[in-house]
């Protein structure tokens, strides 16, 4: 190879070297962006796990509160049912007492009269 050919060849290699350097620099920037993206995704995944756990806790708390609210809502109805039962028992007792008193009165009236 002649010195002129070597000079041309050296210029081509130098040009390719500069081109490759620019490409490597661009790849390094892209790699940095990808690394940041991967880190962000990892952080988001961790936060999602925490949120999922928090939502599960909230669901459990809501279910517990729902049971408590239902119990509170049913309490007046149970009281009312109890009052009605007691009233009916009292009414039946009063009617029975009147019937027995009437029978006793009739018996006494028939015996004495």
GUSETI-798433 format. One record per residue (C-alpha): chain; residue in one letter; x, y, z. Coordinates in steps of 0.02 Angstrom, whole numbers, plus 50000, padded with zeros to 5 digits. Layout:
<atom unit="A" code="A" c1="X" c2="Y" c3="Z"/>
...
END
This chain:
<atom unit="A" code="X" c1="50000" c2="50000" c3="50000"/>
<atom unit="A" code="X" c1="50064" c2="50169" c3="49955"/>
<atom unit="A" code="X" c1="50075" c2="50310" c3="50080"/>
<atom unit="A" code="X" c1="49932" c2="50398" c3="49990"/>
<atom unit="A" code="X" c1="49822" c2="50244" c3="50001"/>
<atom unit="A" code="X" c1="49867" c2="50227" c3="50183"/>
<atom unit="A" code="X" c1="49820" c2="50409" c3="50212"/>
<atom unit="A" code="X" c1="49652" c2="50382" c3="50126"/>
<atom unit="A" code="X" c1="49625" c2="50223" c3="50224"/>
<atom unit="A" code="X" c1="49673" c2="50312" c3="50386"/>
<atom unit="A" code="X" c1="49549" c2="50452" c3="50347"/>
<atom unit="A" code="X" c1="49411" c2="50326" c3="50317"/>
<atom unit="A" code="X" c1="49450" c2="50235" c3="50480"/>
<atom unit="A" code="X" c1="49454" c2="50403" c3="50571"/>
<atom unit="A" code="X" c1="49286" c2="50451" c3="50496"/>
<atom unit="A" code="X" c1="49211" c2="50283" c3="50544"/>
<atom unit="A" code="X" c1="49285" c2="50300" c3="50719"/>
<atom unit="A" code="X" c1="49202" c2="50471" c3="50741"/>
<atom unit="A" code="X" c1="49037" c2="50403" c3="50675"/>
<atom unit="A" code="X" c1="49046" c2="50254" c3="50794"/>
<atom unit="A" code="X" c1="49087" c2="50371" c3="50939"/>
<atom unit="A" code="X" c1="48930" c2="50473" c3="50903"/>
<atom unit="A" code="X" c1="48827" c2="50314" c3="50891"/>
<atom unit="A" code="X" c1="48898" c2="50249" c3="51056"/>
<atom unit="A" code="X" c1="48860" c2="50416" c3="51140"/>
<atom unit="A" code="X" c1="48680" c2="50406" c3="51077"/>
<atom unit="A" code="X" c1="48666" c2="50226" c3="51138"/>
<atom unit="A" code="X" c1="48731" c2="50276" c3="51309"/>
<atom unit="A" code="X" c1="48596" c2="50411" c3="51323"/>
<atom unit="A" code="X" c1="48463" c2="50286" c3="51268"/>
<atom unit="A" code="X" c1="48527" c2="50160" c3="51395"/>
<atom unit="A" code="X" c1="48517" c2="50290" c3="51534"/>
<atom unit="A" code="X" c1="48338" c2="50328" c3="51485"/>
<atom unit="A" code="X" c1="48295" c2="50142" c3="51484"/>
<atom unit="A" code="X" c1="48376" c2="50120" c3="51656"/>
<atom unit="A" code="X" c1="48272" c2="50265" c3="51725"/>
<atom unit="A" code="X" c1="48116" c2="50190" c3="51647"/>
<atom unit="A" code="X" c1="48152" c2="50019" c3="51722"/>
<atom unit="A" code="X" c1="48180" c2="50098" c3="51893"/>
<atom unit="A" code="X" c1="48017" c2="50196" c3="51877"/>
<atom unit="A" code="X" c1="47922" c2="50038" c3="51830"/>
<atom unit="A" code="X" c1="47997" c2="49948" c3="51980"/>
<atom unit="A" code="X" c1="47945" c2="50089" c3="52096"/>
<atom unit="A" code="X" c1="47770" c2="50089" c3="52021"/>
<atom unit="A" code="X" c1="47756" c2="49900" c3="52045"/>
<atom unit="A" code="X" c1="47806" c2="49918" c3="52227"/>
<atom unit="A" code="X" c1="47679" c2="50057" c3="52254"/>
<atom unit="A" code="X" c1="47546" c2="49952" c3="52168"/>
<atom unit="A" code="X" c1="47579" c2="49810" c3="52290"/>
<atom unit="A" code="X" c1="47558" c2="49931" c3="52436"/>
<atom unit="A" code="X" c1="47399" c2="50002" c3="52360"/>
<atom unit="A" code="X" c1="47330" c2="49827" c3="52333"/>
<atom unit="A" code="X" c1="47362" c2="49785" c3="52515"/>
<atom unit="A" code="X" c1="47281" c2="49949" c3="52568"/>
<atom unit="A" code="X" c1="47128" c2="49916" c3="52460"/>
<atom unit="A" code="X" c1="47112" c2="49742" c3="52536"/>
<atom unit="A" code="X" c1="47117" c2="49820" c3="52710"/>
<atom unit="A" code="X" c1="46986" c2="49948" c3="52660"/>
<atom unit="A" code="X" c1="46874" c2="49811" c3="52590"/>
<atom unit="A" code="X" c1="46888" c2="49714" c3="52753"/>
<atom unit="A" code="X" c1="46849" c2="49870" c3="52854"/>
<atom unit="A" code="X" c1="46699" c2="49911" c3="52743"/>
<atom unit="A" code="X" c1="46633" c2="49733" c3="52761"/>
<atom unit="A" code="X" c1="46652" c2="49747" c3="52950"/>
<atom unit="A" code="X" c1="46564" c2="49915" c3="52952"/>
<atom unit="A" code="X" c1="46426" c2="49846" c3="52841"/>
<atom unit="A" code="X" c1="46394" c2="49707" c3="52967"/>
<atom unit="A" code="X" c1="46390" c2="49833" c3="53110"/>
<atom unit="A" code="X" c1="46271" c2="49949" c3="53016"/>
<atom unit="A" code="X" c1="46155" c2="49804" c3="52977"/>
<atom unit="A" code="X" c1="46155" c2="49754" c3="53161"/>
<atom unit="A" code="X" c1="46114" c2="49933" c3="53211"/>
<atom unit="A" code="X" c1="45977" c2="49944" c3="53080"/>
<atom unit="A" code="X" c1="45899" c2="49781" c3="53141"/>
<atom unit="A" code="X" c1="45900" c2="49831" c3="53325"/>
<atom unit="A" code="X" c1="45744" c2="49942" c3="53320"/>
<atom unit="A" code="X" c1="45650" c2="49809" c3="53222"/>
<atom unit="A" code="X" c1="45698" c2="49678" c3="53353"/>
<atom unit="A" code="X" c1="45640" c2="49796" c3="53492"/>
<atom unit="A" code="X" c1="45476" c2="49826" c3="53402"/>
<atom unit="A" code="X" c1="45450" c2="49639" c3="53377"/>
<atom unit="A" code="X" c1="45486" c2="49611" c3="53561"/>
<atom unit="A" code="X" c1="45363" c2="49746" c3="53611"/>
<atom unit="A" code="X" c1="45229" c2="49673" c3="53499"/>
<atom unit="A" code="X" c1="45260" c2="49499" c3="53571"/>
<atom unit="A" code="X" c1="45245" c2="49567" c3="53749"/>
<atom unit="A" code="X" c1="45088" c2="49665" c3="53706"/>
<atom unit="A" code="X" c1="45008" c2="49512" c3="53628"/>
<atom unit="A" code="X" c1="45053" c2="49406" c3="53780"/>
<atom unit="A" code="X" c1="44979" c2="49539" c3="53894"/>
<atom unit="A" code="X" c1="44823" c2="49550" c3="53788"/>
<atom unit="A" code="X" c1="44799" c2="49361" c3="53789"/>
<atom unit="A" code="X" c1="44827" c2="49362" c3="53977"/>
<atom unit="A" code="X" c1="44700" c2="49500" c3="54001"/>
<atom unit="A" code="X" c1="44570" c2="49411" c3="53894"/>
<atom unit="A" code="X" c1="44602" c2="49249" c3="53988"/>
<atom unit="A" code="X" c1="44584" c2="49341" c3="54153"/>
<atom unit="A" code="X" c1="44420" c2="49418" c3="54095"/>
<atom unit="A" code="X" c1="44353" c2="49250" c3="54041"/>
<atom unit="A" code="X" c1="44403" c2="49168" c3="54205"/>
<atom unit="A" code="X" c1="44331" c2="49315" c3="54303"/>
<atom unit="A" code="X" c1="44170" c2="49301" c3="54203"/>
<atom unit="A" code="X" c1="44158" c2="49114" c3="54237"/>
<atom unit="A" code="X" c1="44193" c2="49142" c3="54423"/>
<atom unit="A" code="X" c1="44060" c2="49279" c3="54426"/>
<atom unit="A" code="X" c1="43933" c2="49168" c3="54340"/>
<atom unit="A" code="X" c1="43970" c2="49025" c3="54458"/>
<atom unit="A" code="X" c1="43951" c2="49138" c3="54611"/>
<atom unit="A" code="X" c1="43797" c2="49219" c3="54542"/>
<atom unit="A" code="X" c1="43719" c2="49048" c3="54510"/>
<atom unit="A" code="X" c1="43767" c2="48980" c3="54681"/>
<atom unit="A" code="X" c1="43714" c2="49131" c3="54783"/>
<atom unit="A" code="X" c1="43564" c2="49176" c3="54685"/>
END
